[in-house]
Amino acid sequence: MLYLYSVILSSSIPRDVKTEKNMKQKHALKRPKQKRSRERVQLILNSTRAVLKENGVRALSTNSIAARAGIPVSSIYQYFPNKEAILLGLYEDYLADIRAVYEEMDTESNHALPWREFLTKILHKLYSAEAHDNLERELEVALGLYPELIEADRRHEEWITNQIVKSMQRLGAQWSAAKLKRLAYYLYELNSTAWSYKTRHNPPKKELLEWRLASFFSVAEKCFE
């Protein structure tokens, strides 16, 4: 999601197309086709998760990842040019799991639900996806340290907000597409704030979900009136 640090940083990073293209190429994750290579990439990503959980993002290095994986550092460089690229690969996988929630919800039966029931269902699923690896706090720190993650976050934000607009329209929203897009951005930021609040204060899960739903309902209901 677009978290607090990325909101702050993205406003100061110029959206130069050539620069962003070069950044993607420099830090791109190689997706090998061979089974053994895929397994090695997954081992590196899983080991990165373990280092983040145990020691935090500031202690992350290719050496610490290699030691946790039990492989030579040179093996990492076959797939990743640096630790930033590993973090980017990890973060992109994390965001892909969240997008999968929306894809799972994109059914006729779900969009036939009353809009409050639909939002309740999807927010519960999102909470589970966001907390799957228990890496929220470290990912938030990483977004503040590594601009490489910001572009992935921007692409994710655009995909999610487009899905929100489509869902709102299918649920019966009365607003124009342009106004619904503004609403989608606002709801996205509300969720980002809740995510940031969770990582800093660790509130009870039930309470946080209730507050998130109350916030979403109070804003979203306007487009259904």
Residue pairs with C-beta under 8 A, 6 or more apart in sequence:
1 95
1 98
1 130
1 153
1 156
1 157
1 160
1 188
1 191
1 192
1 195
2 10
2 153
2 154
2 156
2 157
2 188
2 189
2 192
3 139
3 140
3 143
3 153
3 192
3 195
3 196
4 140
4 192
4 193
4 196
5 140
5 141
5 143
5 144
6 143
6 144
6 149
6 150
6 153
7 189
7 192
8 144
9 143
9 144
9 147
9 150
10 150
10 153
10 154
13 147
13 150
20 151
23 147
23 148
23 151
24 151
26 81
26 85
27 81
27 82
27 84
27 85
27 88
27 148
28 85
29 41
29 79
29 80
29 85
29 88
29 89
29 92
30 41
30 79
30 80
31 38
31 41
32 38
32 40
32 41
32 79
37 79
40 71
40 75
40 78
40 79
41 79
41 89
43 69
43 71
44 65
44 69
44 71
44 76
44 79
44 80
44 86
45 86
45 89
45 90
45 93
46 69
47 65
47 66
47 68
47 69
48 60
48 65
48 68
48 86
48 87
48 90
49 90
49 133
49 135
50 68
51 59
51 60
51 64
51 65
51 68
52 60
52 135
52 138
53 133
53 134
53 135
53 138
55 64
56 138
56 141
57 87
57 138
57 139
57 141
57 142
57 145
58 141
58 145
60 83
60 87
61 83
62 73
62 76
62 77
62 80
62 82
62 83
62 86
63 73
65 76
65 83
65 86
66 72
66 73
66 75
66 76
76 86
80 86
80 89
84 146
84 148
85 148
87 142
87 146
87 148
87 149
88 146
88 148
88 149
88 152
91 139
91 142
91 149
91 152
91 153
92 152
94 133
94 135
94 139
95 152
95 153
95 156
97 129
97 132
98 126
98 129
98 130
98 156
98 160
99 156
99 159
99 160
100 129
101 122
101 125
101 126
101 129
102 122
102 160
102 163
104 125
105 118
105 121
105 122
105 125
105 167
106 163
106 167
110 118
110 121
111 118
111 167
111 170
111 171
113 121
113 171
115 168
115 171
115 172
115 173
115 220
115 224
116 217
118 167
118 171
119 213
119 216
119 217
119 220
120 213
123 209
123 212
123 213
123 216
124 209
126 191
127 205
127 208
127 209
127 212
130 136
130 195
136 195
136 198
136 199
137 199
137 200
140 195
140 196
140 199
142 149
143 149
143 150
143 153
157 185
157 188
160 184
160 188
161 181
161 184
161 185
161 188
162 181
162 184
164 180
164 183
164 184
164 187
164 188
165 177
165 180
165 181
165 184
168 175
168 180
168 183
168 184
168 220
168 223
169 177
169 180
171 224
172 224
173 180
173 223
173 224
174 223
174 224
174 225
175 183
175 223
179 223
180 223
183 219
183 220
183 223
186 219
187 216
187 219
187 220
190 212
190 215
190 216
190 219
191 212
194 208
194 211
194 212
194 215
197 203
197 208
198 208
